């Protein structure tokens, strides 16, 4: 799916890759702060705390976490609630409470080992996910082609921006052909930055320029709010009913985005991350972010892919990225502020090219139309809602509906033996809620022979709806005064039928299957 080297990382690769990632995290964190409605430093410190904790203790070495647009969009709701209740100080208190609750929810899901459920995401949903992700990253970069008055750049500023973006992309493409000793993205950022600083006539907009346009200040504050003082909050039902949905949204959106990123990196590195451990780390990271006045976060997919492309594979890359970001903000913010924004945009455009699943266009006519529909729906919903979680959930629901419809059409019933007083039916397929109607239509109690045998050797009863269908069928045959026997049922299904009080004979044979009805398994777990 991705054009990345599947090599094992080294300490040098991790260090240089983490350094590269930290440079790209700065404008992204600032941009996400604007989405959430908080000060720029809030997003930066969120990236530091979330990035460090998940890198050190998470379930996927090499995955980069920090402030993200998905979390910022939801966190903005808590900030706005608090702002309406008592101004900016109260806004940060509301944000603090919502993040603490979200972190606790994520940790609880990890303890309950719910992270493994992400493995059930179908491949068409994953393709739509990466395509929507690539488009979202690309659209996010277009905001840097807008000035402080929300007008598109024109004339020389636009031409300079485009030129520097193309030069950056050219360096990233061409440098690996000469040497692979250092990440090409880091060389591109440093090279274009030095050219803009020392060569007259090359005047690209910098991170500081963008910050000045959007906040009126070209400096990054090094302090963060103190939300620990929760005085003034009315702990009534109105407060909890407003905060709880936001906290649940932060928790679920963050985990879905993080665990899907984990799965992508698993594919790139041909290894297996630990999803439940990642849930616990994400929860701890968001709790810490809340305590220190952050806005929370999750996996930053673009930066994670940049880390992979730059050679970062171990925990060191994420740790270096988070610590470097903190050092830059505390001691070297002028260096960060002088980086041309165009070179960071060029780096992210290269990530877009590597991320998009170009083989999607080759699937037309080669895969079922329903798979193409799922890919398209996930991509469109992701881009329209600007929320990866919504896109994935819509794809999962659509895939489940398609599966239910298809599988319900593959229940086969045929007569394998028939005499004057007995008829033996063989059933093949899966008997569950979507197929029970078609299954039942094959049996007509009034017109059948006196003795009926249904053989389930090639069939599987998958849920309680299937059990109920058999119960209803036995009642019809009983009222018609006829005898119904069932063969090759699992012990689990036999117990369910007996518990339901169904008056039907069940033949217990040596080769009866042994499986558990899906509904019972969920109850036991």
C-alpha positions as CSV (number, residue, x, y, z in Angstrom):
1,X,0.0,0.0,0.0
2,X,2.8,2.4,0.8
3,X,6.2,3.1,-0.8
4,X,8.3,3.0,2.3
5,X,11.5,1.1,3.2
6,X,10.6,-1.8,5.5
7,X,14.0,-1.7,7.2
8,X,14.8,-1.9,10.9
9,X,15.6,1.5,12.4
10,X,18.8,2.6,14.0
11,X,19.5,5.1,16.8
12,X,20.8,7.6,14.2
13,X,17.7,7.2,12.0
14,X,15.4,7.6,14.9
15,X,17.2,10.7,16.2
16,X,17.3,12.5,12.8
17,X,13.7,11.4,12.0
18,X,12.4,12.7,15.3
19,X,14.2,16.0,14.7
20,X,12.5,16.3,11.3
21,X,9.1,15.5,12.7
22,X,9.5,18.1,15.5
23,X,10.0,20.9,12.9
24,X,6.8,19.9,11.1
25,X,4.8,19.6,14.3
26,X,5.2,23.3,15.1
27,X,3.0,24.8,12.4
28,X,0.5,21.9,12.6
29,X,0.1,22.3,16.4
30,X,-0.4,26.1,16.0
31,X,-3.0,25.5,13.2
32,X,-4.9,23.0,15.4
33,X,-4.8,25.5,18.3
34,X,-6.7,27.9,16.1
35,X,-9.3,25.2,15.3
36,X,-9.8,24.6,19.0
37,X,-10.0,28.3,19.8
38,X,-7.0,28.2,22.3
39,X,-3.7,30.0,22.4
40,X,-0.9,28.6,20.1
41,X,1.2,27.4,23.0
42,X,-1.7,25.1,24.1
43,X,-1.4,23.1,21.0
44,X,2.3,22.9,21.1
45,X,2.4,21.7,24.7
46,X,-0.2,19.2,23.9
47,X,2.0,17.8,21.2
48,X,4.9,17.6,23.7
49,X,3.0,15.8,26.5
50,X,1.0,13.5,24.3
51,X,3.9,12.8,22.0
52,X,6.3,11.9,24.8
53,X,4.0,9.7,26.8
54,X,2.7,7.7,23.8
55,X,6.2,7.3,22.3
56,X,7.6,6.1,25.6
57,X,4.8,3.8,26.8
58,X,2.5,3.3,23.8
59,X,1.9,0.1,21.8
60,X,3.4,1.2,18.5
61,X,7.0,2.3,18.3
62,X,7.6,4.8,15.6
63,X,4.1,6.3,15.7
64,X,4.0,10.0,16.3
65,X,1.2,11.5,18.5
66,X,0.4,15.1,19.2
67,X,-2.3,17.7,18.7
68,X,-4.6,16.8,15.8
69,X,-7.4,18.4,13.9
70,X,-9.9,15.7,14.8
71,X,-9.4,16.2,18.6
72,X,-9.2,20.0,18.2
73,X,-12.6,20.1,16.6
74,X,-14.2,18.2,19.5
75,X,-12.2,20.0,22.2
76,X,-13.4,23.3,20.8
77,X,-16.9,22.4,22.0
78,X,-15.7,22.1,25.7
79,X,-13.7,25.3,25.4
80,X,-16.8,27.2,24.0
81,X,-19.0,25.8,26.8
82,X,-16.6,27.1,29.4
83,X,-16.1,30.4,27.7
84,X,-19.9,30.9,27.7
85,X,-20.1,30.0,31.4
86,X,-17.3,32.3,32.6
87,X,-14.8,33.5,30.0
88,X,-11.4,32.2,29.1
89,X,-10.4,31.0,32.7
90,X,-13.5,28.9,32.9
91,X,-13.0,27.7,29.3
92,X,-9.7,26.0,30.2
93,X,-11.3,24.4,33.3
94,X,-14.1,22.9,31.1
95,X,-11.4,21.7,28.7
96,X,-9.4,20.2,31.6
97,X,-12.4,18.2,32.9
98,X,-13.4,16.9,29.4
99,X,-9.8,15.7,28.8
100,X,-9.5,13.9,32.1
101,X,-12.7,12.1,31.5
102,X,-11.7,11.2,27.9
103,X,-8.4,9.9,29.1
104,X,-10.1,7.7,31.7
105,X,-12.5,6.3,29.1
106,X,-9.6,5.5,26.8
107,X,-7.7,3.8,29.6
108,X,-10.8,1.8,30.6
109,X,-11.2,0.6,27.0
110,X,-7.6,-0.5,27.0
111,X,-8.0,-2.4,30.3
112,X,-11.1,-4.1,28.8
113,X,-9.0,-5.1,25.8
114,X,-11.3,-3.4,23.3
115,X,-8.4,-2.1,21.2
116,X,-8.3,-5.3,19.2
117,X,-11.6,-4.6,17.7
118,X,-9.9,-2.3,15.2
119,X,-8.6,-5.4,13.5
120,X,-12.1,-6.0,12.2
121,X,-12.0,-3.0,9.9
122,X,-12.4,-4.2,6.3
123,X,-9.8,-3.5,3.7
124,X,-12.0,-1.3,1.5
125,X,-12.6,0.9,4.6
126,X,-8.8,1.1,5.1
127,X,-8.4,2.2,1.5
128,X,-11.0,4.9,1.9
129,X,-9.4,5.9,5.2
130,X,-6.0,6.5,3.7
131,X,-7.4,8.3,0.6
132,X,-9.5,10.6,2.8
133,X,-6.5,11.1,5.0
134,X,-4.3,12.1,2.1
135,X,-7.0,14.6,0.8
136,X,-7.4,16.1,4.2
137,X,-3.6,16.6,4.6
138,X,-3.5,18.2,1.2
139,X,-6.4,20.5,1.9
140,X,-4.9,21.4,5.3
141,X,-1.8,22.7,3.5
142,X,-3.9,25.1,1.4
143,X,-4.5,27.2,4.5
144,X,-0.9,28.4,4.2
145,X,-1.7,29.9,0.8
146,X,-4.0,32.4,2.6
147,X,-2.9,35.6,4.2
148,X,-4.0,37.2,7.4
149,X,-7.1,38.6,5.9
150,X,-8.2,35.2,4.6
151,X,-7.4,36.2,1.0
152,X,-5.5,33.9,-1.3
153,X,-1.9,34.8,-2.1
154,X,-1.4,36.5,-5.4
155,X,1.5,37.8,-7.4
156,X,5.1,37.4,-6.2
157,X,4.2,35.9,-2.7
158,X,2.2,33.2,-4.5
159,X,4.9,32.5,-7.0
160,X,7.6,32.3,-4.3
161,X,5.5,30.0,-2.3
162,X,4.9,27.6,-5.2
163,X,8.5,27.7,-6.2
164,X,9.8,26.9,-2.7
165,X,7.3,24.1,-2.3
166,X,8.4,22.5,-5.6
167,X,12.1,22.9,-4.7
168,X,11.5,21.2,-1.4
169,X,9.7,18.3,-3.1
170,X,12.5,18.1,-5.7
171,X,15.1,17.7,-2.9
172,X,13.1,15.0,-1.2
173,X,12.7,13.1,-4.4
174,X,16.3,13.6,-5.7
175,X,18.5,13.4,-2.6
176,X,18.0,9.6,-1.9
177,X,19.5,9.0,-5.3
178,X,22.7,10.6,-4.1
179,X,22.8,9.5,-0.4
180,X,20.5,7.9,2.2
181,X,22.7,8.9,5.1
182,X,20.2,11.6,6.3
183,X,16.5,12.1,6.0
184,X,15.8,14.0,2.8
185,X,13.0,15.9,4.5
186,X,15.4,17.3,7.1
187,X,17.9,18.4,4.4
188,X,15.1,20.0,2.4
189,X,13.8,22.0,5.4
190,X,17.4,23.1,6.4
191,X,18.5,23.8,2.8
192,X,15.5,25.9,1.8
193,X,15.5,27.6,5.1
194,X,19.2,28.6,4.8
195,X,18.7,29.7,1.2
196,X,15.8,32.0,2.2
197,X,17.9,33.5,5.1
198,X,21.1,34.1,3.3
199,X,20.3,34.6,-0.4
200,X,18.9,38.0,-1.4
201,X,15.7,37.9,-3.4
202,X,14.4,34.6,-1.9
203,X,11.8,35.9,0.5
204,X,9.5,33.1,1.6
205,X,6.8,33.5,4.3
206,X,8.0,32.0,7.6
207,X,6.3,30.3,10.5
208,X,6.6,33.6,12.3
209,X,4.9,35.4,9.5
210,X,2.0,33.0,9.6
211,X,1.8,33.3,13.4
212,X,1.8,37.1,13.2
213,X,-1.0,37.1,10.6
214,X,-3.2,34.8,12.7
215,X,-2.5,36.0,16.3
216,X,-1.0,39.4,16.0
217,X,2.2,38.2,17.6
218,X,5.3,36.5,16.2
219,X,6.3,34.9,19.4
220,X,5.4,31.6,21.0
221,X,4.5,31.8,24.7
222,X,6.4,29.4,26.9
223,X,3.9,29.3,29.7
224,X,0.6,27.3,29.8
225,X,-2.7,27.8,31.6
226,X,-3.2,26.3,35.0
227,X,-6.6,24.5,34.9
228,X,-6.2,22.7,38.2
229,X,-8.2,25.4,40.0
230,X,-11.7,24.2,39.4
231,X,-13.5,26.7,41.5
232,X,-16.6,28.2,39.9
233,X,-17.7,25.0,38.1
234,X,-21.3,24.0,39.0
235,X,-21.1,20.3,39.4
236,X,-24.8,19.7,38.5
237,X,-26.5,17.5,35.9
238,X,-26.5,20.3,33.3
239,X,-22.7,20.4,33.5
240,X,-22.2,16.6,33.2
241,X,-24.8,16.2,30.5
242,X,-22.9,18.8,28.4
243,X,-19.3,17.5,29.2
244,X,-19.8,13.7,29.0
245,X,-20.8,13.6,25.3
246,X,-17.7,15.7,24.5
247,X,-15.4,13.5,26.5
248,X,-16.8,10.3,24.9
249,X,-16.3,11.9,21.5
250,X,-12.7,12.9,22.3
251,X,-12.0,9.4,23.5
252,X,-13.5,7.5,20.6
253,X,-12.3,9.9,17.9
254,X,-8.8,9.8,19.3
255,X,-8.7,6.0,19.6
256,X,-10.1,5.3,16.2
257,X,-7.6,7.6,14.5
258,X,-4.7,6.3,16.6
259,X,-5.5,2.6,16.2
260,X,-6.0,2.9,12.4
261,X,-2.7,4.7,12.3
262,X,-1.2,1.9,14.3
263,X,-2.6,-0.6,11.8
264,X,-1.1,1.4,8.9
265,X,2.3,1.4,10.5
266,X,2.0,-2.3,11.2
267,X,1.6,-2.8,7.4
268,X,4.6,-0.5,6.6
269,X,7.0,-2.2,9.1
270,X,5.6,-5.7,8.7
271,X,5.2,-6.0,12.5
272,X,2.4,-6.0,15.0
273,X,1.7,-3.2,17.5
274,X,-0.2,-3.6,20.8
275,X,-3.6,-1.9,20.4
276,X,-4.7,-2.3,24.0
277,X,-1.4,-0.9,25.3
278,X,-1.9,2.1,23.0
279,X,-5.3,2.7,24.4
280,X,-3.8,2.9,27.9
281,X,-1.0,5.2,26.8
282,X,-3.4,7.5,24.9
283,X,-5.5,7.7,28.1
284,X,-2.6,8.6,30.3
285,X,-1.3,11.1,27.7
286,X,-4.7,13.0,27.5
287,X,-4.9,13.0,31.3
288,X,-1.4,14.6,31.5
289,X,-2.3,17.0,28.7
290,X,-5.4,18.1,30.6
291,X,-3.4,18.7,33.9
292,X,-0.9,20.9,32.1
293,X,-3.5,23.0,30.2
294,X,-3.3,21.2,26.9
295,X,-6.1,20.3,24.5
296,X,-5.3,16.6,24.2
297,X,-4.4,14.7,21.1
298,X,-3.9,11.4,19.4
299,X,-1.8,9.9,16.5
300,X,-0.8,12.5,14.0
301,X,-1.0,10.4,10.9
302,X,0.9,12.7,8.5
303,X,3.8,13.0,10.9
304,X,3.8,9.3,11.6
305,X,4.1,8.6,7.9
306,X,6.8,11.3,7.7
307,X,8.6,9.5,10.5
308,X,8.4,6.2,8.6
309,X,9.6,7.8,5.4
310,X,12.6,9.4,7.3
311,X,13.7,6.1,8.7
312,X,12.2,6.4,12.2
313,X,11.1,3.0,13.6
314,X,11.7,2.9,17.3
315,X,10.5,4.7,20.4
316,X,13.5,7.0,20.3
317,X,12.1,8.9,17.2
318,X,8.9,9.9,19.0
319,X,10.7,10.8,22.2
320,X,13.2,12.9,20.3
321,X,10.4,14.6,18.4
322,X,8.6,15.5,21.6
323,X,11.6,16.7,23.5
324,X,13.0,18.6,20.5
325,X,9.7,20.4,20.2
326,X,9.9,21.4,23.9
327,X,13.5,22.6,23.5
328,X,12.7,24.6,20.4
329,X,9.8,26.4,22.2
330,X,11.8,27.1,25.4
331,X,15.2,27.9,24.0
332,X,15.2,28.2,20.2
333,X,11.8,29.6,19.1
334,X,13.5,32.2,16.8
335,X,15.0,29.3,14.8
336,X,11.5,27.7,14.4
337,X,9.9,30.9,13.6
338,X,12.3,31.6,10.7
339,X,11.6,28.3,8.9
340,X,9.9,29.0,5.5
341,X,6.3,27.7,5.7
342,X,6.6,26.6,2.1
343,X,9.2,23.9,2.9
344,X,7.0,22.4,5.5
345,X,4.1,22.4,3.0
346,X,6.3,20.7,0.5
347,X,7.2,18.0,3.0
348,X,3.5,17.3,3.7
349,X,2.6,17.3,0.0
350,X,5.2,14.5,-0.4
351,X,3.5,12.6,2.4
352,X,0.2,13.1,0.6
353,X,1.6,11.5,-2.5
354,X,3.0,8.5,-0.5
355,X,-0.2,8.1,1.5
356,X,-2.9,8.2,-1.2
357,X,-3.8,4.7,-2.4
358,X,-3.3,5.2,-6.1
359,X,-4.2,1.6,-6.9
360,X,-7.8,2.6,-6.1
361,X,-8.2,3.6,-9.7
362,X,-7.1,0.2,-10.9
363,X,-9.8,-1.6,-8.8
364,X,-12.7,-0.5,-11.1
365,X,-14.0,-3.5,-12.8
366,X,-11.7,-5.9,-10.9
367,X,-13.4,-5.9,-7.4
368,X,-17.1,-5.9,-6.5
369,X,-18.9,-2.7,-7.0
370,X,-19.9,-2.7,-3.3
371,X,-16.2,-2.5,-2.3
372,X,-15.7,0.5,-4.6
373,X,-18.8,2.1,-3.0
374,X,-17.4,1.6,0.5
375,X,-14.1,3.1,-0.5
376,X,-15.9,6.1,-2.1
377,X,-18.2,6.6,0.9
378,X,-15.4,6.5,3.4
379,X,-13.3,9.0,1.4
380,X,-16.2,11.4,0.8
381,X,-17.5,11.4,4.4
382,X,-14.0,11.9,5.7
383,X,-13.3,14.9,3.5
384,X,-16.8,16.5,3.9
385,X,-16.9,16.1,7.7
386,X,-13.2,16.7,8.2
387,X,-13.3,13.8,10.7
388,X,-11.6,10.5,10.0
389,X,-13.6,8.7,12.7
390,X,-16.9,9.5,11.0
391,X,-15.6,8.3,7.7
392,X,-14.4,5.0,9.2
393,X,-17.6,4.4,11.1
394,X,-19.7,5.0,8.0
395,X,-17.6,2.5,6.1
396,X,-17.9,-0.1,8.8
397,X,-21.7,0.2,8.9
398,X,-21.9,0.1,5.1
399,X,-19.6,-2.9,4.9
400,X,-21.7,-4.7,7.6
401,X,-24.9,-4.0,5.7
402,X,-23.4,-5.2,2.4
403,X,-22.1,-8.4,4.1
404,X,-25.6,-9.0,5.7
405,X,-27.3,-8.6,2.4
406,X,-24.8,-10.8,0.5
407,X,-24.6,-13.6,3.0
408,X,-28.4,-13.8,3.4
409,X,-28.6,-14.7,-0.3
410,X,-26.4,-17.7,0.1
411,X,-28.5,-20.0,2.3
412,X,-29.1,-23.2,0.2
413,X,-31.7,-25.8,1.1
414,X,-32.1,-29.0,-0.9
415,X,-33.9,-32.3,-0.5
416,X,-31.3,-35.1,-0.3
417,X,-33.7,-38.0,0.5
418,X,-37.5,-38.4,0.1
419,X,-40.0,-41.2,0.7
420,X,-43.7,-41.4,1.3
421,X,-43.4,-40.6,5.0
422,X,-40.0,-38.9,5.4
423,X,-38.1,-36.1,3.8
424,X,-34.5,-35.1,4.6
425,X,-33.3,-31.5,3.9
426,X,-29.7,-30.4,3.8
427,X,-29.0,-26.8,4.7
428,X,-25.8,-24.9,3.6
429,X,-24.9,-21.4,4.7
430,X,-25.1,-19.2,7.7
431,X,-28.3,-18.9,9.6
432,X,-28.6,-15.5,11.3
433,X,-30.8,-12.4,11.5
434,X,-30.4,-11.5,7.8
435,X,-31.0,-14.9,6.4
436,X,-33.7,-16.5,8.7
437,X,-36.6,-15.3,6.5
438,X,-35.2,-16.9,3.4
439,X,-34.3,-20.0,5.4
440,X,-37.8,-20.4,6.8
441,X,-39.5,-19.9,3.3
442,X,-38.1,-23.3,2.2
443,X,-40.2,-25.2,4.7
444,X,-44.0,-25.6,4.4
445,X,-45.4,-27.5,7.3
446,X,-48.8,-28.2,6.0
447,X,-47.7,-29.7,2.7
448,X,-44.6,-31.6,4.0
449,X,-44.4,-35.3,4.8
450,X,-45.2,-36.7,8.2
451,X,-41.5,-36.9,9.2
452,X,-39.0,-34.2,8.4
453,X,-35.3,-34.2,9.1
454,X,-33.1,-31.1,8.7
455,X,-29.4,-31.7,8.4
456,X,-27.1,-28.8,9.6
457,X,-23.8,-30.4,8.7
458,X,-22.9,-27.6,6.2
459,X,-24.8,-24.8,8.0
460,X,-24.0,-22.7,11.0
461,X,-26.4,-21.0,13.3
462,X,-24.7,-17.7,14.1
463,X,-27.0,-15.8,16.5
464,X,-30.2,-15.9,18.6
465,X,-32.3,-15.0,15.5
466,X,-31.4,-18.3,14.0
467,X,-32.4,-20.1,17.2
468,X,-35.7,-18.3,17.2
469,X,-36.3,-19.2,13.6
470,X,-35.9,-22.9,14.4
471,X,-38.2,-22.5,17.4
472,X,-40.9,-20.9,15.2
473,X,-40.5,-23.7,12.6
474,X,-40.9,-26.4,15.2
475,X,-44.1,-24.8,16.4
476,X,-45.5,-24.8,12.9
477,X,-44.7,-28.5,12.4
478,X,-46.1,-29.4,15.8
479,X,-49.4,-27.6,15.1
480,X,-49.6,-29.5,11.8
481,X,-49.2,-32.8,13.7
482,X,-45.9,-33.7,12.1
483,X,-42.5,-34.7,13.5
484,X,-39.4,-32.6,13.1
485,X,-35.8,-33.8,13.8
486,X,-32.6,-31.8,13.6
487,X,-29.1,-33.3,12.9
488,X,-25.5,-32.0,13.3
489,X,-26.3,-29.2,15.7
490,X,-23.6,-27.9,18.0
491,X,-24.0,-28.5,21.7
492,X,-24.4,-24.8,22.2
493,X,-27.3,-24.6,19.8
494,X,-28.9,-27.7,21.3
495,X,-28.8,-26.1,24.8
496,X,-30.3,-22.9,23.4
497,X,-33.2,-24.8,21.7
498,X,-33.9,-26.8,24.8
499,X,-33.9,-23.6,26.9
500,X,-36.3,-22.0,24.6
501,X,-38.8,-24.9,25.3
502,X,-38.9,-26.0,21.6
503,X,-40.6,-29.4,21.3
504,X,-38.3,-30.8,18.6
505,X,-36.2,-34.0,18.5
506,X,-32.4,-33.4,18.1
507,X,-30.2,-36.2,17.0
508,X,-26.8,-36.2,18.8
509,X,-24.2,-37.7,16.5
510,X,-20.4,-38.3,17.0
511,X,-19.5,-35.8,14.3
512,X,-21.7,-33.0,15.6
513,X,-19.9,-29.6,15.3
514,X,-18.7,-27.7,18.4
515,X,-19.0,-23.9,18.1
516,X,-20.5,-21.1,20.2
517,X,-23.4,-18.9,19.0
518,X,-22.1,-15.4,18.6
519,X,-24.6,-13.9,21.0
520,X,-23.6,-16.2,23.8
521,X,-19.9,-15.4,23.3
522,X,-20.5,-11.7,23.6
523,X,-22.5,-12.3,26.8
524,X,-19.7,-14.3,28.4
525,X,-17.0,-11.8,27.5
